[in-house]
Amino acid sequence: MEANIWFWVIFNGGVLLLLLFDLGLFSKKGPDGQPVAVPVTTALIKSAAYVGLALLFFVYLRMTYGATEEIRHTRSLEFLTGYVIEWALSVDNIFIFVLIFAKFGVPPAYQHRVLFWGILGALVMRGVMIVVGTSLIREFDWIMILFGAFLIYSGWKMLRSVGEEDGDPTQNPLMLWMRRKLPVTSDFRGSAFTWRENGKWMLTPLALVLVLVELTDLVFALDSIPAIFAVTDDAFIVYTANVFAILGLRAMYFALAGIIHRFKYLKHGLSIVLMIVGAKMLANWFAGGKAVPVEYALVVTFGIIAGSIALSLYKTRGQPAH
């Protein structure tokens, strides 16, 4: 079953309402009118709420999305599998966000605004990439071979990079070019992205951070979008799984930023998942269909991700939060 236009309109309308609700209700300001840091308790509640919404959407798909019981069963499991993959890759994003905010010295009170606009941009970028990817797969089904090979390579590359020191985001070529070519204030101007100084409009360092956050998500999307295409070819399922994972990313950042250093085996798990879904994609193409049932993909994916997180927390028990 392909989602008709009303599925897209209603879903995106709901996402817009969630974002407005989040921005209006949870974006608290201090006496000076500036945002305040998001409390961990609030972040945990919001993270759980977004996971709960994703599970409710799974139930909705299971009951309605398809003309037959078999289609509803398959599509709903494809969504859940894709969501688990995208959620895990979103957690991996947090490692980079923590590094970016630390290197640029972004105060916790301003991180909320950066992540809000960063996630909004990520939704647009991923929507475009999903439309393009779906069109390419339908026109040239052999591109699945390239996607599968790319995922296996990405997983292997991620596994080899475990333990290596992360680069300095302030030395990113794009950042250096922007500082060289564009007017940038010497320090932050509250939570503003632009600032008028001496009659001249300038970017603030917070705007550079936002650009870097968007760039980071684009790089991660190069892995995550092909990965979910290994699970389903339904554009609506691919899109909704991505959206639910991204919506919870900002809350998850504030919930996990202090303990993300304890997820030491998550990259191992993610690299294995990427290689497995890449192999699944190749197997499906050469077999001319679903060589690996989606139920198996869900169990294996969830098992590896949950196992890597559980092992990480067990091995690092007793370590203090940062």
N, C-alpha and C positions, 0 to 999 in steps of 0.2 A: 504493500500500500504506500502511495506517495501522499504526503500531507498536502491538503488543499490550502488555498490562500488564507482561509480563516484560521487554520491552525497557526500559521505564521503571525498573522495580525494579533490574535488573542494572546499568544505566548509572548511576543515582543511588547505588547501593551502591559502585560503583567510584570515583565522585567523592568520596564520603565517605572511603573508604580513602586516596585521594590526599591529601586535606586533612589527615587524621590523620597520615599518613606525613610530610607536609611540616612540620606543626607539631611533631611529635616528633623527627624526624631533623635537620631543617635549622634549627630555631629554637634556636640556640645561646645559652647563657647564660654570663655572666662569673663570676668568683669571688664577686661580691656577689649572685648569683642573678638579676640583671637581664639582659634580652636584650642582645646585642651587634649591631652593625651587620652587615648581610649583605655579604660581600665581592663585588666585581664579578665575579670569576671564577665563584663559586658561582651568582650570578644568571644569568650567561651560560649556564652548563651547564643550569640549570633551565629557562631560556627555550627553549633548543634542545630539551630533553627534552619540553616541553609541545607544541612545534610538531611534533616527531616523533610524539607520541601522536595528535595531530589527523590527521596523514597516515596513520597506521596505522588509525585509525577510518574514514577515507575508503576505504581498501582493504577494510576489513571490510564497509562498506556496499555497495561495488562488487561484492562476492562474494555477499552474503546478503540485502540489504534489497530484496526485491521478488520477485514470482512469475515475472517474465520478465526477459530480458537487457536489454530497452529500459528497463524501470522501474528496474532496478539502476543502469544507466548514468546515467539522468536524475537519480535521487535522490542518488547519490553526487556528481555534479557540482554539484547544488544545494547540498549540504552544503559542498563546497569553496569555492564562490563566496560563500556566506553567511559562512563562516569568514574568508575574506580581508577581506570588508567589516567584520565585527565586530572582527577583529584590528587593522585600520587605525584604526577608531574608538577602540579601546582605547588605542592609542599616543597618540591625541589627548588621552585622559584624563590622560596623564602630565603634560602641560603644566600642567593644573589642579592635580594633586597636588603637583607641585614648588612651585607658587605657594602653596598652602595650608600646606604644611609650613614653607616659608620665612617666611611672614607670622606664623604662630603660634610659630615658633622650636622646632619639634619636633626633638629630637635624633635622629640617624640610627638609634640603637639602639631607639627606640620606634616608628619608622615601620613596622617589620615587623609589629608587633601590630595597629596601626591598619588596615593594608591587609588583614591576614588576616580580621579581623572585618568589615571593609568589604566584602570580596569575598564572604564568606559571606552577608551581607545582600543583596548585589547579585544573587546566585543566586536567592534567594527572591523578591525583587521582580520580577526578569525572568521567573521561572517563572509568577508570577501574571499578569503583563502578557501573556505569550504565550498562556496559556489564555484570557484575556479577549479578546485580539485574534483568536485563531482562531475563537472562538465568534461574535464580531461579524461576521467575514468570511463565515462559513457561513450566518449568519442574514440578513445584509444585504450582499450582494456589492457593492452600489454604494459601500460604505465605502472600497473600493479607490480610488475617485476622490479621496476626501478624503485618504487616505494619500499618493497620488501627488502631489497638489497641495501637500500639506504638506512633502513631501521636496524638491520643487523650490524652494519658498519657503525652507526651512531651508538648502539648499545655497547659494542666492543670498545669504541673510543672512550665512552663514559667510564667503562670498567677500568680501562688502563689509566684514566686520569684520577682515579680515587687516591687520595693522599697527597696529590700535588697541591702546591700553594696557589690560591686564587690570585688572578692578576689584579692590578690596581685600576678600578674603573675610572678614576680621575685622569688616567693616562690613555683612555680610549681615544683612538684617532678622531672620532667624530667630536668628542668633547674638546680635544685640543684645537680642532678646526673651528668650532663654534666660539671658543674663547678668543681665537686669533682674528676671526672675521666679523664677529658680532659684538655689539656693546653689552657688557655684562657687569652688573654691580659688584663691588668688592666683597659684599657679604649679603646675608639674607635681609629681606625687607618684610618682616612678618611672614605671612603665608602667601604673599603675592608672587605671581609668576613674572609680572612685568612691573616696571617702576619708572616714573617720570622724574628725571634728575637733571637740573640745570636746563630745563626746557627740552630735554631729549629723552625719548623712550628707550628703556634698556631692559634686557632680560635679567632675571635674578638667578643666583645659583640653584634655586628651587626649580626653575624652568629647565635647567640642564639635567637635574635629577629626573624630572618627569620624562624628558626625551630618552634618557638612559633606561628608565623603567620600561618604556614602550619598546625600545630596541631589544631589551632582554626578553620581553614576552614574544616578540617576533622571532627571535632565535629559538626559543623553546617551542613555539608553534610549529617550526619546521620538523620537529620530532613528533609532537603530540597529534597534529592533524593526520599525517600518514598513519600513525599508530591506530587511530580509531577507525580509519578506513579498512584496516585489517579485520575489524569486527563487523562493520556494517557498510552498506553502500547507500543507505537512506540518508539524504542530506539533512532532513529534519531531526533524525536521531543523532547524527554527528553534531549538529549545531546545538541542540538542547543539552547534550552531555557536556559540551564545552562551556556553555553558558552557566550551567549550575556549578561546575567546578570553579569558574572564574568569579562568580558572584560571591562565593564563600572565601575567596583568596584573601581579601583585605582583612576580614575578621580573623581568619586563621593566622595571618601574619602577627597580629597583636596578641593572639593567644599563645603562639608558639615561638615568637622571636627570642624569648629569654631562654628557651630550652632547645632550640634548633640544633645547637652544637652536639646534643646527645643523640641525634639521628645519624650516627656514624655509619650505619650499614644500609641506609636508605638508597644511596646511589648504587650500591651493589644490586639491591633488589630491582631498582628501576632499569639498570642496564640489562639484567637478565630478562625482564619483561619485554623491553624493546626488541631484544634478539628473538624472543619467542614469538611475539606478534609479527615480526618480520618474516620469520620462518612460516608462520601460519598463512600470511598473505601469499607467499610463494607457493605453498602447498595447495591453497584454494585455487590459485590461477592454473597451476599445472593439472589439477584434478578436475578442472572445469566446474567447480561448485564449492560447496561447504565441506572441505576435507576434514576440518576440525569443528565439531559442533560448538555452538556458542556457549552451551552449558559448561563444557570442559574449559573453554577459554576463561569464563568467569571464575570458576573454582581455582584454576591455576594462578590467574592474575591476582585475585584477592588473597590467596594463600601466600604468594611470594611477598606482596606488599605488606600484609599484616605481619608475616613472619619477620621481615627485615626490620620493621618498626619495633616489634616486641623484643627482638634480640638486641637492638640498639639500646632500648630503655633498660633492659636487664643488665647489659654489660657496662652501662654508664650510671647505674644506680648510685646514689650518694653524691653525684656531682651537683654543685650548686647552679642555680639559674644565673644567667648573665644579666 
